[in-house]
Amino acid sequence: MYSSNPLTLLFSILIVFGIIALVLLQNPILSCAVISSLIISCCKPYAHLSFTKFHEQRIPTMKPQYLKVTILAILLYIFTSPGAMADYEGCEYKRQQLEHQLEYALSYNNAHRVAGLQSALRRINEYCTDKRLLTRKENKVAEKQRKVTERLRELEQVRASGKQEKIMNKQAKLDEAREELAEARRELPSRPVQ
């Protein structure tokens, strides 16, 4: 039965509540928040176990069918979390990330972390606007574009000299600058900011 195996009961409850959250809330962000809170709260009783004394606790192992369901649920959670957070950008995304970290710090009574996160959250609520954030990201893209242009000019100058080692070094720097530019462009929002 379930009572003889605490891990099976724990993960079964986690799976059931996760599915209920996904169905009822119909909001992947809220569902992920519920599931992550469940994982944290379910794992707290086992947090005090050390690896050296874990074998002394005599916790029975899971049956194979429960293990398969548990692994499937964990994989489902892992693959749905990033997709759920991908819809949000800008200040709202920053705010949600800070609130999630704040919940975690509160659950572990970390007063210094809570104070710092509350201060950061106040600053975001007071100063962060999506237009200001967009302007910063556009400036970063422009800066990276200037860097690529400069690296390209340097490479052309070195090619005129004909020294292979210097050409390879400048080509590597140009490739790195292009990667930074691509990363900065990926940070730009996919939809226009109002």
Secondary structure, DSSP 8 states (H G I E B T S, - for coil): -GGG-HHHHHHHHHHHHHHHHHHHH--HHHHHHHHHHHHHHHHGGGTT--TTTGGGG------HHHHHHHHHHHHHHHHHHHHHHTT--HHHHHHHHHHHHHHHHHHTT-HHHHHHHHHHHHHHHHH--HHHHHHHHHHHHHHHHHHHHHHHHHHHHHHHHT-HHHHHHHHHHHHHHHHHHHHHHHHS-SS---
